[in-house]
Amino acid sequence: MKIERVKANNHKRAFEVTLSKGNFPIPYSELDPVPSKNDPVVTVYADEDFGREAFTYLLKSGSEGSVHVDAVLEYNEDPAYMRDLLLYRLTVAAQECMKASPLSQREITRRARTSPAQVQRLLDVNNRSKSVDKLVVLLGAMDCEVEVTVRPTRPRSTGCGPKLSA
């Protein structure tokens, strides 16, 4: 995802990043180096060296920092990004389980009631069209337990549900 525009908002002490799906703030406190009153932001721009998928900022002291769009989306808990992150983590776990499993790939495929080609698609980290439930089925076929934990991500978050196990 490309950054269309980025600007420093010293009043809010945050960068405001504009993407095709909207505006996303990221506070200075989440960055390294951290801009401050004594070391303010001099320049900020969508960085062409990163293909406009990151922005770079320069502080008065000469310190420089870059922030990838993924960090902005993760901070703002963008639902589509969080889904992709969950799929990525489950896929990596499935790859590790596949390597460690004493079962043959044929037996895992049979247990998952799918085809070898589908197993390969599920193990492909670049495939974003797969579903969480298919990955859970595959992990179960490899005798791996999947546990889902729901908890607040920040102190201000409340009302999260109980721990669910599968």
C-alpha positions as CSV (number, residue, x, y, z in Angstrom):
1,M,0.0,0.0,0.0
2,K,1.4,3.4,-1.0
3,I,1.6,6.5,1.1
4,E,-0.1,9.3,-0.7
5,R,0.8,12.0,1.8
6,V,2.4,12.4,5.3
7,K,2.6,15.4,7.5
8,A,3.8,16.2,11.0
9,N,1.2,17.4,13.5
10,N,3.1,18.9,16.4
11,H,-0.1,19.9,18.2
12,K,-1.2,16.2,18.4
13,R,2.5,15.0,18.5
14,A,1.8,12.6,15.7
15,F,2.3,12.0,12.0
16,E,-0.8,11.9,9.9
17,V,-0.4,9.4,7.1
18,T,-2.8,9.4,4.2
19,L,-3.3,6.1,2.3
20,S,-5.9,5.2,-0.3
21,K,-8.1,3.8,2.5
22,G,-8.0,6.9,4.7
23,N,-6.0,8.9,7.2
24,F,-4.0,7.1,9.9
25,P,-2.2,8.8,12.8
26,I,0.9,7.4,14.4
27,P,2.2,9.1,17.6
28,Y,5.7,10.4,17.9
29,S,6.1,8.2,21.0
30,E,5.9,5.0,18.9
31,L,8.9,6.1,16.8
32,D,12.7,5.8,17.1
33,P,14.1,8.5,17.2
34,V,11.3,10.2,19.1
35,P,10.7,13.9,18.0
36,S,10.5,16.3,20.9
37,K,10.1,20.0,21.6
38,N,13.9,20.3,21.8
39,D,14.4,18.1,18.7
40,P,11.4,18.8,16.4
41,V,10.6,17.4,13.0
42,V,12.3,19.4,10.2
43,T,11.3,17.4,7.2
44,V,8.9,14.4,6.5
45,Y,8.2,12.8,3.2
46,A,6.9,9.6,1.6
47,D,10.2,7.9,0.8
48,E,10.7,6.9,-2.9
49,D,13.5,4.6,-1.9
50,F,10.9,2.4,-0.1
51,G,8.5,2.7,-3.1
52,R,6.3,5.1,-1.1
53,E,5.6,2.2,1.4
54,A,7.4,4.1,4.1
55,F,8.0,7.6,5.2
56,T,11.2,9.2,6.4
57,Y,11.5,12.1,8.9
58,L,14.5,14.2,9.8
59,L,14.9,15.9,13.2
60,K,16.6,19.2,14.0
61,S,19.5,17.3,15.5
62,G,20.2,15.5,12.2
63,S,18.7,12.2,13.4
64,E,16.6,10.4,10.9
65,G,13.9,7.7,11.1
66,S,11.8,5.7,8.7
67,V,8.4,4.2,9.4
68,H,6.9,1.4,7.2
69,V,3.2,1.6,6.3
70,D,2.7,-1.8,8.0
71,A,3.7,-0.2,11.4
72,V,1.1,2.5,10.8
73,L,-1.6,0.0,9.9
74,E,-0.7,-2.3,12.9
75,Y,-0.7,0.6,15.3
76,N,-4.2,1.6,14.1
77,E,-5.3,-2.0,14.1
78,D,-6.6,-1.8,10.5
79,P,-8.9,-4.8,10.2
80,A,-7.7,-5.9,6.8
81,Y,-4.1,-5.7,7.9
82,M,-4.7,-7.5,11.2
83,R,-6.4,-10.3,9.2
84,D,-3.4,-10.6,6.9
85,L,-1.1,-10.6,9.9
86,L,-3.1,-13.4,11.5
87,L,-3.0,-15.4,8.3
88,Y,0.7,-14.9,8.0
89,R,1.4,-16.0,11.5
90,L,-0.8,-19.1,11.1
91,T,0.9,-19.9,7.8
92,V,4.4,-19.7,9.3
93,A,3.2,-21.9,12.2
94,A,1.8,-24.4,9.7
95,Q,5.1,-24.5,7.8
96,E,7.0,-25.2,11.0
97,C,4.5,-27.9,12.0
98,M,4.9,-29.5,8.6
99,K,8.7,-29.6,8.9
100,A,8.5,-31.1,12.5
101,S,5.6,-33.5,11.9
102,P,6.4,-37.2,11.8
103,L,3.5,-37.6,9.4
104,S,4.0,-37.7,5.7
105,Q,2.5,-35.0,3.5
106,R,0.2,-37.5,2.0
107,E,-1.2,-38.5,5.4
108,I,-1.6,-34.8,6.4
109,T,-3.4,-34.2,3.1
110,R,-5.7,-37.2,3.7
111,R,-6.5,-36.1,7.3
112,A,-7.3,-32.5,6.2
113,R,-9.6,-34.0,3.5
114,T,-8.0,-31.8,0.8
115,S,-5.6,-32.1,-2.2
116,P,-1.8,-31.7,-2.2
117,A,-2.2,-28.6,-4.3
118,Q,-4.5,-27.0,-1.7
119,V,-2.0,-27.9,1.1
120,Q,0.7,-26.1,-0.9
121,R,-1.5,-23.1,-1.4
122,L,-2.2,-23.0,2.4
123,L,1.5,-23.1,3.1
124,D,2.2,-20.2,0.7
125,V,2.8,-17.0,2.7
126,N,2.0,-14.9,-0.4
127,N,-1.5,-16.5,-0.8
128,R,-3.9,-14.1,0.8
129,S,-7.1,-15.8,-0.5
130,K,-6.9,-18.6,2.1
131,S,-9.1,-18.6,5.2
132,V,-8.3,-19.0,8.8
133,D,-10.5,-22.0,9.1
134,K,-8.7,-23.9,6.4
135,L,-5.4,-23.2,8.2
136,V,-6.8,-24.4,11.5
137,V,-8.0,-27.6,9.8
138,L,-4.5,-28.1,8.3
139,L,-2.9,-27.5,11.7
140,G,-5.3,-30.0,13.3
141,A,-4.4,-32.6,10.7
142,M,-0.8,-32.2,11.7
143,D,-1.7,-32.9,15.4
144,C,-1.1,-29.2,16.3
145,E,-3.3,-27.4,18.8
146,V,-4.5,-23.9,17.9
147,E,-5.3,-21.6,20.8
148,V,-6.8,-18.2,20.3
149,T,-6.4,-15.6,23.0
150,V,-8.5,-12.4,23.1
151,R,-7.0,-9.7,25.3
152,P,-6.9,-5.9,25.3
153,T,-4.0,-4.5,23.2
154,R,-3.8,-1.2,25.1
155,P,-4.8,-0.2,28.7
156,R,-7.7,1.9,27.4
157,S,-9.2,-1.2,25.8
158,T,-11.8,-3.1,27.8
159,G,-14.6,-5.5,27.4
160,C,-12.6,-8.3,25.7
161,G,-14.1,-11.7,25.7
162,P,-12.8,-14.9,27.4
163,K,-9.9,-17.0,26.2
164,L,-11.1,-19.4,23.5
165,S,-9.4,-22.7,22.7
166,A,-9.7,-24.8,19.7
